[in-house]
Amino acid sequence: MAHGNEINGKRYFWLKLDRHFFNNARIKKLRRLAGGDTYTIIYLKLLLLSIEFNGLLIYEGIEETFEKEMALKLEEDEENVVVTINYLKIQGLLEERDGDGFLPEAASSIGSETKSNVYKKARKALVGNIPTQIQPPSNQIPTDIEIEEDIDKEKEIEVCADESAAHTAKRFRKPTLEEVAAYCKERNNNVDPQRFIDFYESKGWKVGKTPMKDWKACIRTWEKDDKSPPKKGASASKYDRREDD
């Protein structure tokens, strides 16, 4: 990604290559030349060099010729650059414009975005739908340090959200008949699992007026009493005790 400058900060540019770029007949022919892979890389570098100027390769007169100056800017061998540029001209992939070069393929494939928009998208992708109060002033573009600090804060929010979800997951879940039967078997007690389930199901899984926190503790409480739930019409107060620890 190449980037230029604006009055209020950086602007990022990108080049969108067609996914069939290397299947293009002109590129295939270029690659089949002796040294073709090097020429293809040079063409890609020329595309990148031109994106700040909407496909235009500016000749500043630093070197004697356009080709020699491009070789300097790309840090490529001059002879390879000359071969590449001549091929591109023949294939209509590079045009001469008042001493400069123009790449039609680049002009139709360039996108750009301000640093502020890039930052906002990065934050959105990082935190998803987690609410945050971290927002830079609308008339100020954040610095790289501010971006890193904000991303750290967003990560902290994510951790807190995960811990909250884990806490919620630990809330009471009423047991199945199989779970109660297995625990009673493990305890080797005489508690009837079905009657235990029916008893607390009828009470909304509450111990007295308090929502049950630990059904296993209730099983142990039944063991300490008379080993069975109260008969119909009998007082149930002793089964409404708080769970033991």
N, C-alpha and C positions, 0 to 999 in steps of 0.2 A: 504494500500500500504506500503510495507516495502522498506527500502532503505539502500544502502551500500555506501562505499566511493571509489573514484577513485583518481588518482594522481592529476587531474585538477579539482576535485569537486565531487558533488554528482551524483549518478546514481539511478534512480527510477526503482523499480521492481513491477510487478503485476502478479496476478494469475488469469488465465482465466478458470473459471469453466464452464463445459458444462451446458446448460440450463436445461438439464434433470438430473442433478446431484442427486436430491432428488428422482428421479424415478428409479435410479439404484437399482437393486435387493439387492446388498450387503449393500447399504446405508439404504434401507428400513428395512432389517433384523437387522442392527445395531440399528436403531431407535426403533425397537419393543422390544429390550431387556429392562429389568428394568433399568432405568437411561439412556436409549438410546439417548435421546436428548443431555444429558451432554457428552456422548461419541462422538456423532457427532460433537459437538462444539470442543472437544479436537482434533479430527481428522483435522478439518478445521484449528485450531491453529497450528498443526504440519505442515500442508501444507504451511502455511504462514511463519513459522519458517525456512522452508527448501529452500525458493525461492532464497535467496542470494547465495546458494551453489548448485543450479541446482538440487534440490530435495534431497540433502544429509542432514541428521540430525547429526551434529557433536557431538560426545561424548568426552568431554574435561577432564573427570576424576574428575570433581568437586565433584560429589557424588559417592557413592559406586557402583551404578548400572546405566545402561543407562536409565532405566525407572524412577528411582528416580531423575536423573538429568533433564530429560524432564519435570517432574512434577514441579521441581524448576523453570525452564525457562518459563514454561507456567503459573506458579502460579495456578496450579490445584491440587486437592487432589491426592496423590500418588496412592491410591488404584484404583481410577477411570482411571488414566493414564495407570496403569498396565493392567486393563481389556481391555482398548481400544487398546493398542499396541498388546496384545495377539490376539485379534480379527482381527486386520489388518494383522498380520502375517499369520493367518489361511486363510484369504481371498486373500492373495497375494497382498495386498495393501501396505505392508511394508516389506522390505527385510533387512537382516543383512549383513553388509559389513565391515569386519575388525574392529568390535566393534562399528561402526557407524550404523545408520539406513538410508535406502534409500526408497523414496516414488516415485514409477514409475509415478503415476498420476500427481504429481507435475512437474516432469522433462519434461513432454510433454505439460505442460500448462503454462510455465513461459515465461514472456516477460520482456524486460528491455529497458531503454532509458536514455540518459544523461539528466542532468538538463537543459542544454542549449537547447536541442530539445524540452523538455517539455515547456520551457519558450516561444520558438518561436511559438509552436502550440497554446499556450494560447493567445498570442498576435494576431495571425491570426484569431482565433475564435472571439476575442473581437472586432477587427476593421474591419473585412471583407475586402472589397476592397478599404478602405480609405487609400490614400497614406500617408506615414509617413517617416520622416527622422530620427526617433529614432531607431538606430541600435547599439548594443554593439560591440566593437572590436571583430573580429573573433577569436582571441587567448585568449579572456578573458571571463569567465563565470560570468554572472551578479549575484550580491548578492540579497538576499530577499528584501532589502530596495530599491535597484535599480529597481527591478521588480515592486514593488508597485508604485514607482514614475512614471515609464514608463506607467503603466496602467492608472494612473490618467491623464497623458498627452494624452493618446489615447482617454479617455473619453471626454476631452476638444475638441479634434478634431471632435468627433462625434457630440457634441453639436453645434459646428460651422457649420458643414455640415447640420444639421437639420435647423438651423436658415437661412442658405443660401437657402435651399429648400423652407422654408416658405416664404421668400422674393420673390422668383421666382413665387410662387403660387399667389401672390398679383398683378402680372402684369395684364394689361388691357385684359379683355375678352369681345368681342363684345356681346351686349345684344340680346336676342331673341325678336321676335315681341310681345310675351306675356308679357315679362318683361317691354318693353317700354309702352305697352298699360296699364299695371297695374300702372306704375309710373305716366303716364299722368292722369289716373283716380284719383289717389291719390292727384295729384296737381290740379285737376279740371280745366285743361287748354283746349285749342282748338287745340293743336298740333296733327297732324295726324300721328299715330305711323308707319303706313306702308310707308308713304312718308319720314318720318324721317329715317327709316331703309334703304330705297332705296337710299336716298340722300348720306348718309355716306358710304354705301356699294360701291357706284360708285367712291367715293374719297379714298377708301382704309382705311376708318376709321381714317382719318387725319383731323386735324383742321388747315387749311392753309397747311404748310409743316411739321407740328409737329404731331407725332402720338397721337391719342386721349388718354387721361388718365382717364377721367370721363364722361361717356355718360350722366349721370344724370345732370351734370353741363351744357352740351350742350342743354338738354331739357329746362333748366331754361333760357338759353340764347335765345332760340327761343321764349319763352314767352315774353321776354323783347322787342323783335323786332315786326314784324308784324304778329306773330302767325302762319306763314306758310312758307314753303320753297320757293325759287324764282321760277318763272315760267321759262319754257324752253326759253333759250336765254337771260334771264335777268342776271344781275350781282349777283354773289353769295358771294361777299366779306364779307358781314356782317354775313354770316353763318360760315365764316372761322376764326372768332375771337377765341381767347384762351378761354378755359372753365373758368367760374367764380368760385370763391372759395366757 
